[in-house]
Amino acid sequence: MNGVTQQVVIGLAAGGIYALLALGIVLVRRATGVINFAQAALATLAAFVAAALVSHGWRFWPAVGVTIALAFVTGLVLERVLVRVFERASRLIGNDSTSGAGPRARRDPSEGTR
């Protein structure tokens, strides 16, 4: 595969991922009325879990299956704890409640506590 074709394939793959994330955000927004900012953190967590499982000797497809199950359970817990609790609150409170879940998931453990 030459360089241009490879770059086109990489661009289409990245665009497909962005499109799926955008569709997920729109779907959640239309269903609940809240923009779920934790969705990007959940996708990042799932990617890191899958990569860690594969690097520890798991085969690819079982790692993907476990990662999907873990992401589903984590998303369900976030929905029950954050979205449903603030569903009847103002939109600003609902949006802010989900944005707080993202930075905690990305924080470097070596930073210690603040």
C-alpha angles and dihedrals in degrees: 000000000000124000098261094049091047092051091049091052092047090049093050091049092050091046090051091053091049090048092052092050091048092049090050092052092048092047093051092044093052093045100045107016090236126107104229106217090174089072094085091049090050092051090049091049091051092050092050093047092051092048092048093050092049092047089052092058104272118140114249102249097046088049090051091049093051090045093052091050091048092048090049093052093044091049091048092052092048091049093050095043102038113017101039094043092055097033094109094040123091117293091247092058092046093050093046092050092060095042090060092063093063105062093046091057093050098045117120110242091213090068091075124209126318 
